[in-house]
Amino acid sequence: MAQYAAHMKNKSSNFSIIVSLQMLLLFASGCKDTEKTNNNQSDKDSAHSCMQVPARFGNLADTTIAVVSKDSSLHGMVLIPGGSFSMGGDNEQASEDEYPKHKVFVDSFFIDATEVTNAQFKKFVEATGYITTAERKPNWEELKKTLPPNTPKPDESMLVAASLVFKPSNGPVNLNNYSEWWSWVKGADWKHPEGPNSNIIGKDNYPVVHVSWFDAMAYCKWAGKRLPTEAEWEFAARGGLINNIYPWGNEPITKGNSKANSWDGDFPYKNNQRDGYYKLSPVKTYSANNYGLFDMAGNVWEWCSDWYNNQYYSTIANQETKNPLGATKSFDPQDPYTPKKVLRGGSFLCNDSYCSGYRVARRMKSSPDTGLEHTGFRCVRSKKK
C-alpha cells in the first residue's frame, strides 16, 4: 500500500478520484515491480503477467440460464484432431510459469473458428436477459476480501457499474504501472466498449469485449458449449506446428505480412497501425492458422476454463498428461489474495517491449469477474465418442 499511497500523493487532484479505485483494482493487491532497463521496459517479457485486478464480486453463484439456444449445431466450429504435443515456452521470452515444457495429450474437440462476436453475444442477451458483470455495481464487502487487510474503501462514486478502458499515454511510462493506460470508466460494457458515449453499431463481426469469465461461462452454457481448457487452447493455437513460437510459425510479428492485431510502435502511446487497426479488428481479418482458426494471436485475450497457478506445469512435468483440466486451486504469488482464471492469445495491446501475448505458450491470468476492453473468448465442444 506504500506504493499506492506514494502514487496517489503525486497525482493531480482532478485525476485523483478516477485513480483511487483504479489503483485499488490494479495495484492494491501487491504488484511488484520487476527490474527495468532503459525506457522503463522490463528485462524480460514479464510485465503483463504482473497485472493485478482484484475480484469485484467474490465468488459469484453460477448464473442459471433458463433458455437454451435453439442453434446447438456445429456451425462456425472446427474439428481439432486429438493428439500429443509439448506444452509450454518456446523461446527466451517465455516466463517462469510457462515452464517446464511438458507432454500433453488431448482428445479431439470442436472449437469456434473465431472469437465470439458482438452479434452472437447479442442473441444470447436477447434470449436470456443476461446482465454482464460490467453492468453490475461492485460489492465492496466481497471486493475487499480479495485485497490486502485494511485496504481503505474507495468513495461510493467509484463503486459503480463500470469496466476498464484503454487510454493511451502521452509518452513513455513505467510499463509496470498499469494505471498509466487503464481507466475505470462508468458505463463501459460490451455494448459501450469505450464508455457510455460509444457503441457497437456496425460492429456485429467484432469480438465481444468487457466480458468476465462468468459472462463467458453463461454464454457457453446457453450455447451448449464450454470454455476450452488451457491445454486445448494451446494445442489448437499451434495448428499442428511443433515447438513454434506463434500460430503462424517463427517469423517475428513485425516481419512480412501483417499476421495479427497487435500494438506496432511504442507502447502505450504510439501505434503505427501496421496491421491496419488501432484497437479491435473484425474477426477473420488476418490469415487463419493451419487448423483454420482466426485470431489465435492478438485482437483479444481469451478466457480458458482453468484456474491459474504459477507452479501447475511442474506438477505434471514428468508424465504425459491426458486432457488436463488445470490446477485444482488458483495461486498467483504476485497477488495471493485473488483467485485467477487463465487467459490466452494476447490482444491488440500486445507488443514485444511489453507483452508478447501472441506467443502460443504465453499465459495470462485475471480474476474471473473482471472484464476489460481487450478481453473476450471462444467456445469449444467435446467430440462425441
C-alpha positions in Angstrom: 0.0 0.0 0.0 3.0 2.3 0.4 3.4 2.2 -3.4 -0.3 3.0 -3.8 -0.1 5.9 -1.3 3.1 7.4 -3.0 1.5 7.3 -6.4 -1.7 8.9 -5.1 0.2 11.7 -3.5 1.9 12.6 -6.8 -1.3 12.7 -8.8 -3.1 15.9 -9.6 -6.3 16.5 -7.7 -8.5 16.5 -10.8 -7.4 13.0 -11.6 -7.3 11.5 -8.1 -10.9 10.4 -8.0 -10.5 8.1 -11.0 -7.2 6.9 -9.9 -8.3 5.9 -6.4 -10.5 3.0 -7.5 -8.2 2.3 -10.5 -5.2 1.9 -8.2 -7.2 -0.4 -5.9 -8.1 -2.5 -8.9 -4.7 -2.6 -10.4 -2.2 -2.3 -7.5 -3.5 -2.7 -4.0 -3.2 -6.5 -4.3 0.6 -6.2 -4.3 2.1 -5.9 -7.8 5.8 -6.0 -7.5 8.0 -4.0 -10.0 10.5 -6.0 -12.0 14.0 -4.9 -12.7 13.8 -2.4 -15.6 16.1 -1.4 -18.4 16.2 2.0 -20.2 12.9 3.4 -21.4 11.2 1.9 -18.4 11.0 -1.6 -20.1 11.4 -4.9 -18.3 14.4 -7.0 -19.0 12.0 -9.9 -19.8 8.5 -10.3 -21.2 7.1 -10.3 -17.7 5.2 -7.0 -17.3 1.8 -8.2 -18.4 1.8 -11.1 -16.1 2.1 -8.6 -13.2 -1.3 -7.0 -13.9 -3.4 -7.1 -10.8 -7.2 -6.9 -10.9 -8.9 -8.0 -7.6 -12.3 -9.7 -7.8 -15.1 -7.2 -7.7 -17.9 -9.6 -6.6 -16.2 -12.5 -4.9 -17.4 -16.0 -5.7 -20.5 -15.3 -7.9 -23.0 -18.1 -7.9 -23.5 -19.9 -11.2 -26.0 -18.0 -13.2 -28.9 -20.2 -14.2 -29.6 -19.8 -17.9 -33.2 -21.0 -18.3 -33.3 -20.5 -22.1 -31.0 -22.7 -24.1 -30.1 -21.7 -27.7 -32.0 -23.5 -30.4 -28.9 -23.4 -32.5 -26.9 -26.2 -31.0 -25.2 -27.1 -34.3 -21.5 -27.1 -35.0 -21.8 -24.1 -37.4 -18.8 -22.0 -37.2 -16.7 -24.6 -35.4 -13.6 -26.5 -36.5 -12.8 -30.1 -35.6 -9.4 -30.3 -34.0 -8.0 -33.9 -34.2 -6.7 -35.2 -30.9 -3.0 -35.8 -30.3 0.1 -35.2 -28.3 2.2 -32.1 -28.1 4.8 -30.3 -26.0 3.1 -27.6 -24.0 5.0 -24.6 -22.7 7.6 -21.9 -23.5 9.4 -22.0 -26.8 11.9 -19.1 -26.7 13.8 -16.7 -24.4 10.7 -14.5 -24.0 8.9 -17.3 -22.0 8.1 -16.5 -18.4 8.7 -18.9 -15.5 5.1 -20.0 -15.4 5.5 -21.4 -19.0 8.0 -24.0 -17.8 8.8 -26.8 -17.6 7.7 -27.8 -21.1 5.7 -31.0 -20.8 3.9 -33.6 -22.7 0.1 -33.4 -23.1 -2.5 -35.4 -24.9 -5.9 -34.0 -25.8 -8.9 -35.8 -27.3 -10.5 -34.5 -30.5 -12.8 -31.5 -29.9 -14.6 -28.7 -31.8 -13.6 -25.1 -31.3 -15.1 -21.8 -32.7 -13.2 -20.6 -35.7 -13.4 -17.1 -34.4 -13.8 -15.3 -31.1 -17.4 -14.9 -30.1 -18.7 -11.7 -31.8 -21.0 -8.9 -30.7 -23.8 -10.3 -32.9 -23.6 -13.7 -31.3 -23.4 -12.3 -27.8 -26.4 -10.0 -28.5 -28.5 -13.0 -29.4 -27.6 -14.6 -26.1 -28.5 -11.5 -24.1 -31.8 -11.0 -26.0 -32.8 -14.6 -25.4 -31.9 -14.7 -21.7 -32.0 -11.2 -20.4 -28.5 -11.8 -19.0 -26.7 -8.8 -17.3 -22.9 -8.9 -17.6 -20.5 -8.3 -14.7 -19.5 -4.9 -16.0 -23.2 -3.8 -15.9 -23.5 -4.5 -12.2 -22.4 -2.4 -9.2 -19.3 -3.8 -7.4 -19.9 -5.2 -4.0 -17.3 -3.7 -1.6 -17.9 -6.4 1.1 -16.8 -9.0 -1.5 -14.2 -6.9 -3.2 -12.3 -6.2 0.0 -11.9 -10.0 0.6 -9.5 -10.1 -2.3 -7.4 -7.1 -1.2 -4.7 -6.8 1.5 -6.1 -6.3 5.0 -7.1 -2.8 5.9 -7.3 -1.6 2.4 -9.4 1.6 2.6 -12.8 1.7 1.0 -13.0 3.9 -2.2 -15.5 6.6 -2.5 -19.1 5.4 -3.3 -18.9 7.4 -6.5 -16.3 4.8 -7.7 -18.4 1.8 -6.7 -20.5 1.9 -9.9 -21.2 -0.3 -12.9 -18.0 0.2 -14.9 -15.1 -1.5 -16.6 -11.5 -0.9 -17.6 -10.9 1.0 -20.8 -7.6 1.5 -22.6 -6.4 5.1 -22.6 -3.1 5.8 -24.4 -0.5 7.8 -22.5 1.1 11.0 -23.8 4.6 9.5 -23.9 6.9 6.8 -22.3 5.7 5.5 -19.0 6.7 2.9 -16.4 5.4 -0.3 -18.0 4.7 -1.9 -14.7 2.3 0.9 -13.8 -1.0 -0.1 -15.4 -2.9 2.9 -14.2 -1.0 4.9 -16.9 -3.1 3.3 -19.6 -6.2 1.8 -17.9 -9.1 3.9 -16.9 -12.1 2.8 -14.7 -15.0 4.1 -16.9 -18.5 4.3 -15.6 -20.9 2.8 -18.2 -18.3 0.9 -20.1 -19.6 -2.6 -21.0 -19.9 -4.9 -24.0 -22.4 -2.6 -25.7 -20.3 0.5 -24.9 -16.7 -0.7 -25.2 -15.1 2.7 -24.8 -17.6 4.2 -22.4 -21.2 5.4 -22.4 -20.8 7.6 -25.5 -19.5 4.6 -27.6 -21.5 1.8 -29.2 -21.1 -1.3 -31.4 -23.3 -0.2 -34.3 -21.8 -1.6 -37.5 -19.5 -3.9 -35.4 -21.5 -7.1 -35.4 -18.4 -9.1 -36.6 -16.1 -7.6 -34.0 -15.2 -9.8 -30.9 -17.4 -9.0 -27.8 -15.3 -7.5 -25.0 -15.7 -6.4 -21.4 -16.9 -10.0 -20.7 -15.9 -11.7 -17.4 -15.2 -15.4 -17.1 -18.6 -15.7 -15.5 -20.2 -14.0 -18.6 -18.3 -16.3 -20.9 -19.4 -19.3 -18.9 -23.0 -18.2 -19.0 -22.9 -17.8 -22.8 -21.3 -21.2 -23.2 -24.0 -22.8 -21.1 -26.7 -21.2 -23.3 -24.9 -22.3 -26.5 -24.5 -25.9 -25.3 -20.7 -25.5 -25.3 -17.9 -24.8 -22.8 -14.7 -22.8 -22.5 -11.6 -24.6 -23.7 -9.1 -25.9 -21.3 -5.7 -24.2 -21.4 -4.2 -27.4 -23.0 -6.9 -27.5 -25.7 -6.5 -23.8 -26.4 -2.7 -24.1 -26.9 -3.0 -27.3 -28.9 -5.4 -25.6 -31.2 -3.4 -22.4 -31.4 -0.3 -24.2 -32.5 -2.1 -25.5 -35.6 -0.1 -28.7 -35.8 3.3 -26.9 -35.8 5.8 -28.4 -33.5 7.6 -26.1 -30.9 6.9 -23.0 -32.9 6.6 -19.6 -31.2 3.5 -18.3 -32.9 0.4 -19.8 -34.6 1.9 -19.0 -38.0 5.4 -20.3 -37.3 8.5 -18.5 -36.1 8.7 -15.3 -38.2 8.5 -12.3 -35.8 5.2 -10.4 -35.9 7.0 -7.3 -37.2 8.3 -9.1 -40.3 6.5 -9.9 -43.5 2.7 -9.5 -43.9 0.5 -8.5 -41.0 -0.3 -11.6 -39.1 -2.4 -10.4 -36.1 -3.9 -7.4 -34.5 -1.2 -6.1 -32.0 0.4 -2.9 -31.0 3.0 -1.8 -33.5 5.2 1.0 -32.3 5.9 2.4 -28.8 3.5 1.2 -26.2 1.3 2.7 -24.8 1.4 6.0 -26.6 2.3 5.4 -30.3 0.6 2.8 -32.5 1.8 2.9 -36.1 -1.2 0.7 -37.1 0.9 -1.5 -39.4 -1.8 -4.1 -39.1 -4.5 -1.6 -40.1 -6.2 -1.1 -36.7 -5.6 1.0 -33.6 -7.8 -1.1 -31.3 -10.1 -4.0 -32.1 -10.4 -5.5 -35.6 -13.2 -7.6 -37.1 -12.8 -11.4 -36.8 -11.2 -13.1 -39.8 -9.2 -10.0 -40.7 -5.9 -11.9 -40.7 -5.0 -15.4 -42.0 -6.1 -18.5 -40.1 -3.6 -21.0 -38.7 -3.2 -24.5 -40.2 -6.4 -25.6 -38.4 -8.5 -22.8 -39.9 -8.7 -20.8 -36.7 -8.6 -17.0 -36.7 -7.2 -14.6 -34.1 -5.4 -17.2 -32.0 -2.9 -14.4 -31.7 -3.8 -10.8 -30.9 -7.1 -8.9 -31.0 -8.5 -10.0 -27.6 -7.3 -12.2 -24.7 -9.5 -15.3 -24.5 -10.8 -16.9 -21.3 -10.0 -20.6 -20.6 -11.7 -22.8 -18.1 -8.6 -23.5 -15.9 -7.6 -21.9 -12.6 -4.3 -20.2 -12.8 -1.4 -21.5 -10.7 2.1 -20.4 -11.5 3.5 -23.8 -10.4 1.0 -26.0 -12.2 3.2 -27.1 -15.0 5.8 -28.5 -12.6 3.2 -30.8 -11.1 2.7 -32.7 -14.4 6.1 -32.3 -15.9 7.4 -35.9 -15.7 4.5 -37.7 -17.5 2.2 -37.4 -20.4 -1.0 -36.0 -19.1 -4.3 -36.7 -20.8 -6.8 -33.9 -21.1 -5.5 -31.9 -18.2 -8.1 -29.7 -16.5 -5.6 -27.3 -14.9 -4.8 -26.6 -11.2 -7.4 -27.5 -8.6 -6.6 -24.3 -6.8 -5.5 -20.9 -8.0 -2.3 -19.3 -6.8 -0.5 -16.2 -8.0 2.5 -15.3 -5.8 2.3 -11.7 -7.0 -1.3 -11.5 -5.8 -2.1 -14.2 -3.3 -5.4 -12.7 -2.3 -7.2 -13.0 -5.6 -8.2 -16.3 -7.3 -7.4 -16.2 -11.1 -8.5 -17.8 -14.3 -6.3 -18.3 -17.3 -6.5 -16.2 -20.5 -4.6 -16.9 -23.7 -3.8 -15.4 -27.1 -2.8 -11.8 -26.5 -4.7 -8.7 -27.6 -4.4 -5.5 -29.7 -2.3 -4.1 -26.9 0.5 -6.7 -27.1 3.9 -5.6 -28.1 7.4 -7.2 -27.7 8.5 -4.4 -25.4 5.6 -5.0 -23.1 3.7 -8.2 -23.7 4.3 -10.8 -26.4 0.9 -12.3 -25.7 0.6 -13.5 -29.3 3.1 -16.3 -28.5 1.1 -19.6 -28.3 2.6 -20.5 -24.9 2.0 -17.1 -23.3 -0.1 -17.4 -20.1 -2.2 -14.5 -18.7 -4.4 -14.5 -15.6 -7.2 -12.4 -14.1 -10.0 -12.6 -11.5 -13.0 -14.4 -13.1 -15.3 -11.4 -12.5 -13.1 -9.0 -14.5 -13.8 -7.7 -17.9 -11.6 -5.3 -19.9 -11.7 -3.7 -23.4 -9.3 -6.3 -24.7 -10.9 -9.5 -23.1 -13.1 -11.9 -25.0 -13.5 -15.7 -25.5 -14.3 -18.5 -27.9 -16.1 -21.8 -27.1 -15.4 -25.5 -27.6 -17.5 -28.7 -27.6 -16.2 -32.2 -26.9 -16.4 -34.6 -29.8 -18.8 -37.5 -29.0 -17.0 -40.8 -28.9 
